[in-house]
């Protein structure tokens, strides 16, 4: 990667956002952790690499995705705060999800209860239903895009520019089931039932537009059993 893509941190951009550290790198973007100076809140700033700015298609995709995410909001999705042109490139300031990303929890060897994962899978099924209904394109599921705090989940916005491909929900749910199965605490109540459903999702071969709704009903049933078990 071109070293000129990176900034010497800390660095103030857009006269408002103090970048403090790199969260992760993608082929055409770098995601920074930072703080909004006036409101003193934690933010994430996604920066289009300067080496990618020269291709008009990269700029259009970057801005179109920001616009789609700004229009696709929800209680559990981080919000787009601002799009700006600064330092010779384009940037998107986003709300920083509260909590800890699940990939960090996994790397530390920690697990989540079946009840927590059931809650998350219900959110994922609802999200897929909404993306299907609104024909919103989406990327793959990744643990690093899900944040956990005190039995509450917040997700980085999965919406992307472009047309929603057939089978997008199936692929998103398969990715979620496969990665979340490794986080399941098998000592927790109804963990065996939860694992069985996650394995079935992870092994899905055929596509059906009804899949998110059917699994949402199944997870809702398991969640009710968990609540009544207490």
WOWO-V685966 format. One record per residue. N is the residue number from 1. OMEGA is omega in whole degrees, -180 to 180 (NA if undefined). Layout:
N/OMEGA  N/OMEGA
This chain:
1/-180  2/-179  3/180  4/177  5/-174  6/179  7/170  8/-175  9/-2  10/-179  11/178  12/178  13/179  14/180  15/-173  16/-172  17/178  18/179  19/-175  20/-179  21/178  22/176  23/177  24/179  25/172  26/-178  27/-175  28/-177  29/172  30/180  31/-178  32/168  33/-179  34/179  35/175  36/-168  37/-175  38/-178  39/177  40/178  41/178  42/179  43/168  44/179  45/178  46/-174  47/174  48/-178  49/178  50/178  51/180  52/-176  53/-177  54/179  55/-177  56/-179  57/178  58/-180  59/-179  60/179  61/-179  62/-178  63/179  64/178  65/178  66/180  67/179  68/180  69/178  70/-180  71/-179  72/-175  73/179  74/-176  75/-175  76/-180  77/177  78/-174  79/170  80/-178  81/-174  82/171  83/-177  84/174  85/-177  86/176  87/177  88/179  89/178  90/-179  91/175  92/176  93/-177  94/174  95/178  96/180  97/179  98/175  99/-174  100/179  101/-175  102/179  103/176  104/178  105/180  106/-179  107/178  108/178  109/179  110/-178  111/175  112/-180  113/177  114/180  115/178  116/-179  117/176  118/176  119/-179  120/-179  121/174  122/176  123/-179  124/178  125/178  126/179  127/179  128/177  129/-179  130/179  131/176  132/-177  133/-177  134/179  135/-180  136/177  137/-178  138/178  139/179  140/175  141/175  142/179  143/-177  144/-179  145/179  146/-177  147/-175  148/176  149/172  150/177  151/179  152/-179  153/173  154/-175  155/168  156/-175  157/-177  158/-176  159/179  160/175  161/176  162/-180  163/177  164/-178  165/176  166/179  167/-179  168/-180  169/179  170/-179  171/-180  172/-179  173/177  174/179  175/180  176/-178  177/-179  178/-176  179/-178  180/178  181/180  182/-180  183/-174  184/174  185/-175  186/176  187/-177  188/-177  189/178  190/179  191/-180  192/178  193/180  194/-179  195/-179  196/179  197/179  198/179  199/178  200/178  201/-178  202/-178  203/180  204/180  205/-177  206/-179  207/174  208/179  209/-179  210/-175  211/-179  212/-179  213/-180  214/180  215/175  216/178  217/-179  218/178  219/177  220/178  221/179  222/180  223/178  224/177  225/179  226/-179  227/-178  228/-179  229/-177  230/NA
